[in-house]
Each structure stands twice: as structure tokens, then as C-alpha cells.
Amino acid sequence: MAGIDVLAFSIMKKIFDSALSPGFAIVSMMLYSLQPLILWKSLTYETLTVMNILWNLLSNISVTLVGLFILGEKISLFKWLGMVFGFIALFLFTM
């Protein structure tokens, strides 16, 4: 599910930067339409609470890393610190 977020967010960023036509927004929407099915299937393995936290943390970290290292965006020191805490939280929730 976090991978879908990365793809969909990247497409929307490229549309915003005029690197892609606005017509590509439909691709982003189609990707997002898969998430309820994936969430439903994942509930057979973990509780909703844990799935939601893992999805949010993985999505936030993945999208941020793509923004930084692929799209060339910049973030402040405090936001880097927030990412470190996100990694710590992700580690703790997977234990």
C-alpha cells in the first residue's frame, strides 16, 4: 500500500511540475482504488490498528525519501529528525 502511495504521489508531483499531462491523474486515482482491496486482504494477517500505523509510517517515510533523493526536494533539520523518529516508530511497531 505504501508503494501505491509512492507511485501515486510521484505522478501527482510530476503533473504539478508540468512534467506530465493532467490526464495522468487518472492513473493516480486508479492506483488508489486498489488500496481498499489490499487493506482488506492484509487484515487477515494483522489488526486494523497495526496495519494503519504501518501503512502510514511506511508511506510517509517512502514518499519522503522519493521526494528527497529522486525529486530533489529539500527538508529542514527538524524534519530529518522527524524521519529518524519515524524509523524508530516503524521498528517498534514491527517488533
N, CA, C and O atoms as a GROMACS GRO file, in nm:
protein
  380
    1MET      N    1   0.083  -0.119   0.000
    1MET     CA    2   0.000   0.000   0.000
    1MET      C    3   0.088   0.125   0.000
    1MET      O    4   0.054   0.224  -0.064
    2ALA      N    5   0.199   0.120   0.071
    2ALA     CA    6   0.289   0.235   0.071
    2ALA      C    7   0.350   0.254  -0.068
    2ALA      O    8   0.376   0.367  -0.110
    3GLY      N    9   0.373   0.144  -0.138
    3GLY     CA   10   0.425   0.153  -0.275
    3GLY      C   11   0.328   0.224  -0.368
    3GLY      O   12   0.368   0.302  -0.454
    4ILE      N   13   0.199   0.198  -0.349
    4ILE     CA   14   0.097   0.268  -0.428
    4ILE      C   15   0.102   0.418  -0.396
    4ILE      O   16   0.092   0.501  -0.486
    5ASP      N   17   0.117   0.452  -0.267
    5ASP     CA   18   0.128   0.593  -0.230
    5ASP      C   19   0.247   0.659  -0.300
    5ASP      O   20   0.235   0.770  -0.352
    6VAL      N   21   0.361   0.590  -0.302
    6VAL     CA   22   0.480   0.646  -0.366
    6VAL      C   23   0.453   0.672  -0.514
    6VAL      O   24   0.484   0.780  -0.564
    7LEU      N   25   0.396   0.575  -0.582
    7LEU     CA   26   0.369   0.592  -0.726
    7LEU      C   27   0.267   0.702  -0.751
    7LEU      O   28   0.288   0.789  -0.836
    8ALA      N   29   0.157   0.698  -0.677
    8ALA     CA   30   0.051   0.797  -0.697
    8ALA      C   31   0.098   0.938  -0.664
    8ALA      O   32   0.070   1.032  -0.739
    9PHE      N   33   0.170   0.954  -0.554
    9PHE     CA   34   0.221   1.086  -0.516
    9PHE      C   35   0.323   1.136  -0.618
    9PHE      O   36   0.324   1.255  -0.652
   10SER      N   37   0.409   1.047  -0.667
   10SER     CA   38   0.509   1.086  -0.766
   10SER      C   39   0.443   1.132  -0.895
   10SER      O   40   0.486   1.230  -0.956
   11ILE      N   41   0.340   1.062  -0.937
   11ILE     CA   42   0.266   1.103  -1.057
   11ILE      C   43   0.206   1.241  -1.037
   11ILE      O   44   0.216   1.327  -1.124
   12MET      N   45   0.142   1.262  -0.922
   12MET     CA   46   0.080   1.392  -0.897
   12MET      C   47   0.184   1.504  -0.890
   12MET      O   48   0.157   1.615  -0.937
   13LYS      N   49   0.301   1.477  -0.834
   13LYS     CA   50   0.408   1.578  -0.828
   13LYS      C   51   0.455   1.612  -0.969
   13LYS      O   52   0.478   1.728  -1.001
   14LYS      N   53   0.470   1.511  -1.054
   14LYS     CA   54   0.512   1.534  -1.193
   14LYS      C   55   0.406   1.614  -1.268
   14LYS      O   56   0.441   1.698  -1.351
   15ILE      N   57   0.278   1.590  -1.241
   15ILE     CA   58   0.172   1.670  -1.303
   15ILE      C   59   0.182   1.814  -1.254
   15ILE      O   60   0.172   1.907  -1.334
   16PHE      N   61   0.201   1.833  -1.124
   16PHE     CA   62   0.214   1.967  -1.066
   16PHE      C   63   0.332   2.042  -1.127
   16PHE      O   64   0.322   2.162  -1.153
   17ASP      N   65   0.443   1.972  -1.150
   17ASP     CA   66   0.563   2.034  -1.208
   17ASP      C   67   0.555   2.045  -1.360
   17ASP      O   68   0.651   2.087  -1.424
   18SER      N   69   0.441   2.010  -1.418
   18SER     CA   70   0.417   2.013  -1.563
   18SER      C   71   0.505   1.916  -1.642
   18SER      O   72   0.524   1.933  -1.762
   19ALA      N   73   0.558   1.814  -1.575
   19ALA     CA   74   0.636   1.712  -1.644
   19ALA      C   75   0.545   1.606  -1.704
   19ALA      O   76   0.586   1.532  -1.793
   20LEU      N   77   0.423   1.597  -1.654
   20LEU     CA   78   0.323   1.505  -1.708
   20LEU      C   79   0.194   1.582  -1.735
   20LEU      O   80   0.167   1.684  -1.672
   21SER      N   81   0.117   1.533  -1.828
   21SER     CA   82  -0.013   1.591  -1.861
   21SER      C   83  -0.110   1.567  -1.745
   21SER      O   84  -0.102   1.464  -1.678
   22PRO      N   85  -0.203   1.661  -1.720
   22PRO     CA   86  -0.305   1.639  -1.616
   22PRO      C   87  -0.388   1.513  -1.637
   22PRO      O   88  -0.448   1.462  -1.542
   23GLY      N   89  -0.392   1.462  -1.758
   23GLY     CA   90  -0.464   1.340  -1.785
   23GLY      C   91  -0.408   1.220  -1.709
   23GLY      O   92  -0.479   1.121  -1.689
   24PHE      N   93  -0.282   1.227  -1.666
   24PHE     CA   94  -0.222   1.117  -1.590
   24PHE      C   95  -0.278   1.107  -1.449
   24PHE      O   96  -0.251   1.009  -1.379
   25ALA      N   97  -0.356   1.205  -1.405
   25ALA     CA   98  -0.417   1.198  -1.272
   25ALA      C   99  -0.508   1.076  -1.261
   25ALA      O  100  -0.526   1.022  -1.152
   26ILE      N  101  -0.564   1.031  -1.372
   26ILE     CA  102  -0.650   0.913  -1.370
   26ILE      C  103  -0.570   0.789  -1.329
   26ILE      O  104  -0.624   0.700  -1.264
   27VAL      N  105  -0.443   0.784  -1.367
   27VAL     CA  106  -0.357   0.671  -1.328
   27VAL      C  107  -0.342   0.670  -1.176
   27VAL      O  108  -0.350   0.566  -1.112
   28SER      N  109  -0.318   0.788  -1.119
   28SER     CA  110  -0.305   0.802  -0.975
   28SER      C  111  -0.433   0.756  -0.904
   28SER      O  112  -0.427   0.685  -0.804
   29MET      N  113  -0.547   0.796  -0.957
   29MET     CA  114  -0.676   0.756  -0.898
   29MET      C  115  -0.699   0.606  -0.910
   29MET      O  116  -0.752   0.545  -0.818
   30MET      N  117  -0.660   0.547  -1.021
   30MET     CA  118  -0.678   0.403  -1.039
   30MET      C  119  -0.590   0.326  -0.941
   30MET      O  120  -0.631   0.224  -0.887
   31LEU      N  121  -0.468   0.376  -0.919
   31LEU     CA  122  -0.380   0.312  -0.821
   31LEU      C  123  -0.444   0.316  -0.682
   31LEU      O  124  -0.446   0.215  -0.611
   32TYR      N  125  -0.495   0.433  -0.644
   32TYR     CA  126  -0.558   0.446  -0.514
   32TYR      C  127  -0.680   0.356  -0.498
   32TYR      O  128  -0.714   0.315  -0.387
   33SER      N  129  -0.747   0.326  -0.607
   33SER     CA  130  -0.866   0.241  -0.598
   33SER      C  131  -0.831   0.098  -0.559
   33SER      O  132  -0.919   0.022  -0.518
   34LEU      N  133  -0.704   0.059  -0.571
   34LEU     CA  134  -0.660  -0.074  -0.531
   34LEU      C  135  -0.639  -0.086  -0.380
   34LEU      O  136  -0.639  -0.197  -0.327
   35GLN      N  137  -0.621   0.025  -0.312
   35GLN     CA  138  -0.585   0.019  -0.171
   35GLN      C  139  -0.689  -0.046  -0.080
   35GLN      O  140  -0.650  -0.122   0.008
   36PRO      N  141  -0.818  -0.022  -0.098
   36PRO     CA  142  -0.914  -0.092  -0.010
   36PRO      C  143  -0.905  -0.244  -0.023
   36PRO      O  144  -0.919  -0.316   0.076
   37LEU      N  145  -0.882  -0.293  -0.143
   37LEU     CA  146  -0.869  -0.438  -0.164
   37LEU      C  147  -0.745  -0.491  -0.093
   37LEU      O  148  -0.750  -0.596  -0.028
   38ILE      N  149  -0.635  -0.420  -0.105
   38ILE     CA  150  -0.511  -0.462  -0.039
   38ILE      C  151  -0.528  -0.456   0.113
   38ILE      O  152  -0.483  -0.546   0.184
   39LEU      N  153  -0.591  -0.350   0.163
   39LEU     CA  154  -0.615  -0.339   0.307
   39LEU      C  155  -0.703  -0.454   0.355
   39LEU      O  156  -0.673  -0.515   0.458
   40TRP      N  157  -0.807  -0.483   0.284
   40TRP     CA  158  -0.898  -0.592   0.321
   40TRP      C  159  -0.822  -0.724   0.330
   40TRP      O  160  -0.839  -0.800   0.426
   41LYS      N  161  -0.738  -0.752   0.231
   41LYS     CA  162  -0.660  -0.876   0.231
   41LYS      C  163  -0.558  -0.876   0.345
   41LYS      O  164  -0.534  -0.981   0.406
   42SER      N  165  -0.497  -0.763   0.374
   42SER     CA  166  -0.395  -0.757   0.479
   42SER      C  167  -0.452  -0.777   0.618
   42SER      O  168  -0.380  -0.815   0.710
   43LEU      N  169  -0.581  -0.752   0.635
   43LEU     CA  170  -0.643  -0.770   0.766
   43LEU      C  171  -0.647  -0.916   0.810
   43LEU      O  172  -0.671  -0.946   0.927
   44THR      N  173  -0.623  -1.009   0.716
   44THR     CA  174  -0.615  -1.150   0.755
   44THR      C  175  -0.483  -1.179   0.827
   44THR      O  176  -0.469  -1.284   0.890
   45TYR      N  177  -0.386  -1.086   0.818
   45TYR     CA  178  -0.255  -1.107   0.878
   45TYR      C  179  -0.229  -1.022   1.001
   45TYR      O  180  -0.148  -1.058   1.086
   46GLU      N  181  -0.299  -0.909   1.012
   46GLU     CA  182  -0.272  -0.816   1.121
   46GLU      C  183  -0.398  -0.736   1.153
   46GLU      O  184  -0.491  -0.732   1.072
   47THR      N  185  -0.401  -0.673   1.270
   47THR     CA  186  -0.517  -0.594   1.310
   47THR      C  187  -0.522  -0.462   1.233
   47THR      O  188  -0.422  -0.417   1.177
   48LEU      N  189  -0.638  -0.402   1.232
   48LEU     CA  190  -0.656  -0.274   1.163
   48LEU      C  191  -0.565  -0.167   1.223
   48LEU      O  192  -0.507  -0.087   1.150
   49THR      N  193  -0.554  -0.165   1.354
   49THR     CA  194  -0.472  -0.064   1.421
   49THR      C  195  -0.326  -0.072   1.376
   49THR      O  196  -0.266   0.028   1.338
   50VAL      N  197  -0.271  -0.192   1.379
   50VAL     CA  198  -0.131  -0.209   1.339
   50VAL      C  199  -0.114  -0.183   1.190
   50VAL      O  200  -0.017  -0.119   1.149
   51MET      N  201  -0.207  -0.232   1.108
   51MET     CA  202  -0.198  -0.210   0.963
   51MET      C  203  -0.200  -0.061   0.930
   51MET      O  204  -0.124  -0.015   0.845
   52ASN      N  205  -0.286   0.013   0.996
   52ASN     CA  206  -0.296   0.156   0.969
   52ASN      C  207  -0.166   0.227   1.006
   52ASN      O  208  -0.117   0.310   0.930
   53ILE      N  209  -0.111   0.195   1.121
   53ILE     CA  210   0.013   0.260   1.164
   53ILE      C  211   0.128   0.223   1.071
   53ILE      O  212   0.206   0.310   1.030
   54LEU      N  213   0.140   0.095   1.038
   54LEU     CA  214   0.247   0.053   0.947
   54LEU      C  215   0.233   0.118   0.810
   54LEU      O  216   0.332   0.165   0.753
   55TRP      N  217   0.111   0.122   0.758
   55TRP     CA  218   0.087   0.183   0.627
   55TRP      C  219   0.126   0.330   0.630
   55TRP      O  220   0.196   0.378   0.541
   56ASN      N  221   0.080   0.402   0.733
   56ASN     CA  222   0.111   0.545   0.742
   56ASN      C  223   0.260   0.571   0.755
   56ASN      O  224   0.315   0.657   0.686
   57LEU      N  225   0.326   0.497   0.844
   57LEU     CA  226   0.470   0.518   0.863
   57LEU      C  227   0.549   0.483   0.737
   57LEU      O  228   0.634   0.561   0.694
   58LEU      N  229   0.521   0.366   0.680
   58LEU     CA  230   0.593   0.327   0.558
   58LEU      C  231   0.567   0.424   0.444
   58LEU      O  232   0.658   0.458   0.368
   59SER      N  233   0.443   0.467   0.431
   59SER     CA  234   0.410   0.563   0.326
   59SER      C  235   0.482   0.695   0.347
   59SER      O  236   0.542   0.749   0.254
   60ASN      N  237   0.476   0.748   0.469
   60ASN     CA  238   0.541   0.876   0.496
   60ASN      C  239   0.691   0.870   0.472
   60ASN      O  240   0.748   0.961   0.411
   61ILE      N  241   0.754   0.765   0.520
   61ILE     CA  242   0.899   0.752   0.501
   61ILE      C  243   0.933   0.732   0.354
   61ILE      O  244   1.024   0.796   0.303
   62SER      N  245   0.861   0.643   0.286
   62SER     CA  246   0.890   0.614   0.145
   62SER      C  247   0.869   0.736   0.056
   62SER      O  248   0.954   0.768  -0.027
   63VAL      N  249   0.757   0.803   0.073
   63VAL     CA  250   0.729   0.922  -0.009
   63VAL      C  251   0.832   1.031   0.019
   63VAL      O  252   0.877   1.098  -0.073
   64THR      N  253   0.870   1.048   0.145
   64THR     CA  254   0.971   1.148   0.178
   64THR      C  255   1.105   1.115   0.114
   64THR      O  256   1.170   1.204   0.059
   65LEU      N  257   1.146   0.990   0.120
   65LEU     CA  258   1.273   0.950   0.058
   65LEU      C  259   1.271   0.970  -0.093
   65LEU      O  260   1.370   1.014  -0.151
   66VAL      N  261   1.160   0.938  -0.157
   66VAL     CA  262   1.148   0.962  -0.301
   66VAL      C  263   1.156   1.112  -0.330
   66VAL      O  264   1.224   1.154  -0.423
   67GLY      N  265   1.086   1.192  -0.250
   67GLY     CA  266   1.092   1.336  -0.268
   67GLY      C  267   1.233   1.390  -0.254
   67GLY      O  268   1.274   1.478  -0.330
   68LEU      N  269   1.306   1.339  -0.157
   68LEU     CA  270   1.442   1.387  -0.132
   68LEU      C  271   1.541   1.341  -0.237
   68LEU      O  272   1.615   1.421  -0.294
   69PHE      N  273   1.543   1.211  -0.262
   69PHE     CA  274   1.651   1.154  -0.342
   69PHE      C  275   1.620   1.139  -0.490
   69PHE      O  276   1.712   1.130  -0.571
   70ILE      N  277   1.494   1.136  -0.527
   70ILE     CA  278   1.459   1.124  -0.669
   70ILE      C  279   1.409   1.257  -0.725
   70ILE      O  280   1.447   1.297  -0.835
   71LEU      N  281   1.324   1.325  -0.649
   71LEU     CA  282   1.267   1.451  -0.698
   71LEU      C  283   1.349   1.573  -0.656
   71LEU      O  284   1.320   1.684  -0.700
   72GLY      N  285   1.450   1.553  -0.572
   72GLY     CA  286   1.541   1.661  -0.537
   72GLY      C  287   1.485   1.766  -0.442
   72GLY      O  288   1.534   1.879  -0.441
   73GLU      N  289   1.386   1.731  -0.363
   73GLU     CA  290   1.330   1.828  -0.268
   73GLU      C  291   1.421   1.839  -0.146
   73GLU      O  292   1.504   1.751  -0.122
   74LYS      N  293   1.405   1.945  -0.071
   74LYS     CA  294   1.486   1.970   0.049
   74LYS      C  295   1.397   1.975   0.172
   74LYS      O  296   1.282   2.020   0.165
   75ILE      N  297   1.450   1.928   0.287
   75ILE     CA  298   1.378   1.940   0.413
   75ILE      C  299   1.474   1.991   0.520
   75ILE      O  300   1.596   1.980   0.507
   76SER      N  301   1.417   2.046   0.626
   76SER     CA  302   1.496   2.105   0.734
   76SER      C  303   1.550   1.998   0.828
   76SER      O  304   1.512   1.881   0.821
   77LEU      N  305   1.639   2.040   0.916
   77LEU     CA  306   1.698   1.951   1.015
   77LEU      C  307   1.591   1.889   1.104
   77LEU      O  308   1.597   1.770   1.134
   78PHE      N  309   1.492   1.968   1.147
   78PHE     CA  310   1.386   1.915   1.232
   78PHE      C  311   1.303   1.810   1.159
   78PHE      O  312   1.256   1.714   1.221
   79LYS      N  313   1.285   1.826   1.030
   79LYS     CA  314   1.210   1.726   0.954
   79LYS      C  315   1.291   1.598   0.938
   79LYS      O  316   1.236   1.488   0.937
   80TRP      N  317   1.424   1.611   0.925
   80TRP     CA  318   1.510   1.493   0.925
   80TRP      C  319   1.498   1.420   1.058
   80TRP      O  320   1.491   1.297   1.063
   81LEU      N  321   1.495   1.496   1.166
   81LEU     CA  322   1.479   1.438   1.298
   81LEU      C  323   1.345   1.363   1.308
   81LEU      O  324   1.338   1.254   1.365
   82GLY      N  325   1.241   1.421   1.253
   82GLY     CA  326   1.112   1.355   1.248
   82GLY      C  327   1.118   1.223   1.172
   82GLY      O  328   1.055   1.126   1.212
   83MET      N  329   1.195   1.219   1.063
   83MET     CA  330   1.211   1.094   0.988
   83MET      C  331   1.282   0.989   1.072
   83MET      O  332   1.246   0.871   1.069
   84VAL      N  333   1.382   1.031   1.148
   84VAL     CA  334   1.452   0.937   1.235
   84VAL      C  335   1.354   0.877   1.336
   84VAL      O  336   1.355   0.756   1.359
   85PHE      N  337   1.271   0.962   1.395
   85PHE     CA  338   1.170   0.910   1.489
   85PHE      C  339   1.070   0.820   1.417
   85PHE      O  340   1.021   0.724   1.477
   86GLY      N  341   1.040   0.849   1.292
   86GLY     CA  342   0.952   0.762   1.214
   86GLY      C  343   1.013   0.624   1.196
   86GLY      O  344   0.943   0.523   1.208
   87PHE      N  345   1.144   0.618   1.166
   87PHE     CA  346   1.211   0.489   1.155
   87PHE      C  347   1.209   0.413   1.288
   87PHE      O  348   1.188   0.292   1.291
   88ILE      N  349   1.230   0.487   1.396
   88ILE     CA  350   1.226   0.423   1.528
   88ILE      C  351   1.086   0.368   1.556
   88ILE      O  352   1.072   0.255   1.603
   89ALA      N  353   0.984   0.448   1.525
   89ALA     CA  354   0.846   0.403   1.546
   89ALA      C  355   0.816   0.280   1.461
   89ALA      O  356   0.754   0.185   1.509
   90LEU      N  357   0.858   0.282   1.336
   90LEU     CA  358   0.836   0.169   1.247
   90LEU      C  359   0.902   0.044   1.303
   90LEU      O  360   0.842  -0.064   1.302
   91PHE      N  361   1.025   0.057   1.351
   91PHE     CA  362   1.095  -0.055   1.411
   91PHE      C  363   1.017  -0.110   1.531
   91PHE      O  364   1.000  -0.231   1.545
   92LEU      N  365   0.971  -0.019   1.618
   92LEU     CA  366   0.900  -0.063   1.737
   92LEU      C  367   0.769  -0.132   1.703
   92LEU      O  368   0.732  -0.230   1.769
   93PHE      N  369   0.697  -0.084   1.603
   93PHE     CA  370   0.569  -0.145   1.568
   93PHE      C  371   0.586  -0.280   1.500
   93PHE      O  372   0.493  -0.362   1.502
   94THR      N  373   0.701  -0.306   1.440
   94THR     CA  374   0.720  -0.435   1.376
   94THR      C  375   0.774  -0.540   1.473
   94THR      O  376   0.786  -0.657   1.437
   95MET      N  377   0.806  -0.500   1.594
   95MET     CA  378   0.858  -0.595   1.694
   95MET      C  379   0.744  -0.675   1.755
   95MET      O  380   0.767  -0.760   1.841
   0.00000   0.00000   0.00000
